[in-house]
């Protein structure tokens, strides 16, 4: 079973060398690992919390997308999208907001820091605090839970937000009595480089000490490297590599052998100017080709737009079905086929298996069979006509319905492409439902053999109960 990993970058600035070494490069390398289902996104809704300059946000979205792609991200292998292209995310964020205690948000570090700063200034505690800042952790939880990510790599300053996402997921699952959301695991990559900036502090736009990654070309990179602060030791004097942030930068991009040679040269008295040139040369070997790709991508924004929109389609194929389940759970259900119980205050009827109709992201009509406990048992093939889908639902409540084991569990398979004889189909874990010789619905994807057997039995029982009703 694949492990789903999710990472987002807020679109509030231009990526620098520290962003590349600390986040982009390790994420891209991880996406190529076997068994990893990677989701990478531009967190542009989050950007609105921190930046009120629309030109900056728009430019940053382009630059960060181009940087990801130029650095080697394969959009065919991963799911790469913009947060704002997935309307299910803000919808889920609101639903999660409705089950999140305000007290939990009161304890968020960013909010508490703002309150503390206002207290020191002697102004109102919430002065300048927007609801975006206050509820930021809920939107982050929606980002993660929308795709049921198993692991989320974050810096230590984001650990609390991941813990909050787990708390919110648990509360929703408990309130609505179902396993709707996976509880995400925090991943802290201790080995990931935190690069020093020009002055030795952590490389950050806040400190104005960054080294450009692609912007400005080789000349801007070299100019920044030459401004790295060093001590006053002259050429010929031994330098201590362990006290040199220039050596730390070199080591983040060099092989073990190259780092050993550089260390020895510093100890032997290499001048700082020569050392900075060596760092420039090493960075150029790493970045020159990627910079060329970046420049080419920046000149073709339409190509980037196409890639991001294709990623959004891919992402929404997972987001839309989950939101259907969530809407169903909280009571935002279709009224089709429902009936209002007579007499206020009467005890509600016992839950039973039911069909849920919906329209998918392609505009086609489908339905699900849900168990009495709210577990999905079947997903129908797509129909162009809602009346046709409704007729099949009625037919499933009659005689002559067959549940066939060892069928493809892929609900995208057209009904006419699947043969009625299970032995003639490439066998995969799953089952299908046949009515009048045609396949009309499939089991959910991702079942193992034991789960498929149990779900097939539950499907037979659910259909039998509906036929008897």
N, C-alpha and C positions, 0 to 999 in steps of 0.2 A: 504493500500500500504506500502511495506517495505521501510525503510530508509537505503540507502547504505552508509556504513561507511568504510573508507579506512585508513590504518596505515602502514607505512614502517619503518624499522630500518636499518641503514647503517651498512654494514658488515666490520667494521674496528677494532674491538676489542672483548674482552670477556665481556659478561654482568656482571654487579656487582649489589649489593643490591639496589642501587639507581635506576638503570634501571628497576628492577623488581617492586619496589613499585610505581615508577612514571609513567611507561609506560605499562609494560607487564601485571601486575595484573589487573589494571583497564580496559585494552583493552579486556582481556579474560573474565572478568566479564560482560562487555558490550555485548560481542558476544553471551552471553546466554540470553539476553533480548529479549522478543517477539517483532516482527516487525523490527528486525535489520538484514540486509544482510551485513555481515562483510567480508572485504577483508584485509588480512594481508600479507605483502611481505618482502622479504629480498632485500634491495636496494643495490645490489652488483655492478651495474653500477656506482652508486653514490660513492661507495667506491674507485673507481679508481681515483676520483678527489683528495681524501685525502691521499691515501696510494699507494706507488709504490713497496710494498713488496708482491709479489704474494703468498708467503707462509702464510703471515699474513691474507690476504684476504680470501684464501681458508680455513684456519683454522677457521676464524671468521664465515664464512657461515655455517660450521658444528656446531659450538658452539651455535650460535644464533638460528638456527633451532631446535637443541636439547633442548635449554632452553624454547622456545615457547611451544614445545610439552610436556616437562616435567612439565611445570607450569600449564598445564591443557587445552591448546588449542585443540579443537576438529576439526580435518581436515575434518570430514564428515559434520560438521555444517557450517564451514566457507570456504572461498576460500583462501588457503595458498600456496604461490608460490614464486619462485625466479624471480626477475625482468628480469634477463638475459635469462630466458626460454620463454619470451614472445616477439618474434621478432617484433610484431606490435608496441611495445612501442618505440624503437628507430626510427622506420619508422614514427610514429606519431610525435615524437620529431622533426624530420627534417622538416616535413610539417608545424608544428607550428612555427619552427624557421623562416620559409620563410614569415610568416605574423607578426612576433614580431619585433617591432621597436628597434633598437640598443639603443636608448635613454632610453628605459625602463630598459634594462639590465645595462646601466651605473649607474642607481640609486640603484641597488641591494646592500644590506648592506655588504655582504662578499666581493664583488668586490671593493666597496668604501673603505673598511677597508684595503685591500691590497694596494690600491693606496695611501692611507694616510700614511701607514707604509713606503712605498717606498719613498714618499716625505720627510718624516722625516729623512730617511737615506741618502737623496741626490742622489738617483739613478733614473733611468727612471721610470715613473709612472706604467708602465705595466711589470716591471721586475719580472720574475717568475710567471706571471699570465698566466695560460693555458686557452684554449677555454673551457675546461671542467668546470673550476671554473667560467668563465664569463657567460656561458650559462646554468649553473646549474638550474636556475629557470625554464627554458623551459623543461628540462627533468623531473623536478618535476611536472610541469603542465601536461605533457604527462602521467605520472603515474596516476594522478588523473582523467584526462579527458578521458583516455582510457576506464575506467569503469563507467564514469558518476557518480562519488561519490557525494552523497548529503552533507555529513558532513565529515570533516577531522580534527581529534583532533591533535593539534600541541602545542608546547611551544610558548611563546610570541616571541621568536627570529625568528619564522617561519611565523608569521602573514603576513609579507610583501610578502613572496613567494605565499601564498594562494591568496592574493589580485592580484598578477601578473597572477596567473592561471585564475582568473576570467576575468581579462583584455584580456588575450590571447583568452579565449573561446569566449568572446563577439566580439572580432575583427574577429575571424574566422566565427562565425555565421552571422555577418553583411556582411562580404566580400562575402560569398558564399550563402547568403540569405536562411538560413535554421536553424532549431533548432537542430544542430548536437551535441552540448555539453550542459550539465547541468552546471549551475554556482554553484560551490561548496561553502558551508558555512564553515567558520572557527569555530572550537569548542575549547574554552579554558576552561579546567576543573580546576577551581580555587581550588577545594577540593583535587586534586591529590597531594600526598605528594612529596615535594622536599626535599630529605633527606640530612642532614648534613654529611660531611665526618669525618675522624678521627680528623681533626683540627678545625672542626666547620664550615668551608666553605662548599659550595655546593659540594656534592660528585661528583667527576669528575676525569677521568684519567689524565686530564691536570694538576690537582693539586696533583696527586699521593697520594690521601687520601681516596681511595675506600676500601670498605669491600667486599670481594668476595662473590658471590652468591652460586655457586656450585663447582667451581674449587678449588681443594685442600682439599675438604671435611670439616668435622666438626672441625678438628684441625686448618685449615687455617682461618676459620670463627672466632674461639675463639681467636686465636693469634691477629687477626685484632681488634676485640672488646676490647681486653685488652690494645691496644695502643691508645684508644680514649682519647683525652686530657680532663682532668677535672681540677677543681681548687684545692687549697691546704687544703680544709676543711677536718678535721679528722673524723673518726668514732665517732658518738655521737653528732657531730655538725650538726645543721639543714642545709640542702641544698635547694637551690631555684630551683625547677623543671623548672620554666619558663626561667631560664638562662642556663639550662643544655641541650646540644645537645644529650647527652645520653638518657635523658627522651624523647626528640623528636623522636629519633629512636625507643624507646620502644613503644611509643604511636602509631607509624605507623603500628605496627603489633599486637597490643593488643586490646582486647575488651574495652569498656568504663569502665566496672567494674575493669578489670585488671589495666588499666591506673590509675584509682582512688586509688587503693591500692598501686601502685608503688609510686605515688605522695605523699601519706600519709607517706610511709616508708622513703622517702627522707627527708621530713619535720621533721620526728622523729629522724633523725640522722643516717640512713643507710650508711655504708661505701661505698666508690666508688668501691672497689673491689667486694663487695657483689652485688652492683647494676649492675656491668658489668656481673657478673655471671648470674644474673636474666635475663638480656637482652639476653645472650647466650642461656639460657634455652628456652626463649620465641621464639627466632629465630629458634631454633632446632625443636620446635613443628610445626612451619610453614613450614620449609624447608626440614626436614629429608627425608620424603617420596618422595618429588619432586626430591631431590638429587639422591636418588636411581634410579628413573626413568631416570634421566639425564645420570647417569653413564651407565645404560643399553643401552640407545639410542646411546651414544657416542661409544659404543663397536660394534654397528650395523649400520654403516653409510649407508649400502645398503638399509636398511629399511627407513631411512630418505630420501634418494634419491628417492625411490619409492613414498613416500608421496608427495614430492615436484613436481615430474613429473605428478602425478595424479592431483595435484592442478593446474599445468600449463595447462593441457588439459581442466579442468573446466573453467579456466580463458579465454582461447583462444576461447571457444565457444561464449563468449561475445565480445572479442577483434576483431576476424576475421570479423564478420558482420559489426561492426562499421567502421573498416578500409575500407571495400568495399564501404560504403557510403561516407567516406572521400575521397577516391580515385576518386570516381564518381564525387564528388563535385568539385575537383580541376582539373578535366579533364584527369586523368589517367584511362581512360575507356577502355573496350574491344573494339577492332576494328571489332568484329564480327557483321555483320548486319548494320554497319555504312556506310555512303557514304560521300564523300568529295564534298562540294558545289563548283560549277563551277564559275570561275570568281572571282579573288581576289577583295576585297573591296565591294562585294555585300552584301546587308543586309541579316543577318542570318535568316533562317526559324524560324517561331514561335515554341516555345517548345511544345512538346506533350508528352503524356504518352509513356513509353518505357519499354522494357524488358532488364534486365542486367544479363548476365550469369557470373558465377564464380565457382571456385572449393573450397569446404569447407575443414576444417582441417582434415577430414577423407579421403580426396582424391576423394570424390564423386562430381557429377556435379549438380548444382542447378541454379535457376534463380529467379530474383525478378521482380515484376511489380512495377515500380515507376510512380507516378503521374507527370504531367507536372511541378509541383512545387518541385519535388524531394522528395516527401513523399513516403515511402514504403507502398504498398497496399497489396502485396502478397509475400509469400516466398514458393517456390516449395518444394515438397518432394525430396529426394536424388535419383540420377540416377547413375548407374555404367558406362553407355555409354553416352558420350556427344551428340551423334547423336540422342539418344532417347529423351534427354532433349530438343534438338533443334526441334525435331518433335512435341513435346508437345507445345512449344512456337508458332509454326506455326498453330497448331490446335486451340489454344486459340484465334487466329485472324480470326477464321471462325465461322460458325453457330453451334448451339447446346450446347453452353457453359452455365452452370448454376452456379449462386452464391448462396450458401445455408447458411442460418443464423443458429446460435446456434450450430455450430460445435466446436470441440476441436480446440483451437488455437495453439496447439503444433505441430510445423513443423517436429518434429522427428517421428511422428506417421506414420508407413508404410501405404501406400495407400490401401493395401489389408486388413488392419485391421480396416478400417473405413467403416461402412455400408452407402449405398447411401441414406437410409431413415433417415433424421435428427431426427425423433421422436424416433428412436431406439438407439440413441447415448446419452451418459451422456452429458447433456447440459452444456456448458461453454460459457462465453462471447467470441465471435469470429465468423468467418465464413469460409467456404471452397469453393473451385471451383471444379466443376465436369465436366469432359469431357468424353463422351461415357460411362457413368456409373462408372467411376473411379475418385477418388479424386486425384488431381494433385498439389494442392497448398492450403495454409492456410493463414489466416490473421496474422499480427504480434502479438506476445504475449503481454500481459499487457494492453489490451484495457478494458475500462469500457463499460457498456451497451450503453451509449449514443454515445461514440466514435466509438464503433463497428458498430452501425447502420449507422452513417455518413460515415465511411470508406467503408462499404459494398456498399452503394449507389455510392460512388466515384469509387469503383472498377467496378461496372456495367457500369458506364459512360465511364471509361477509356477503358474497353474491347470493348464497343460499338464503341468508336472512332477509335480504332485500326482495328476493323472489317470493318469500313466504309472507311478506308484509302486505 
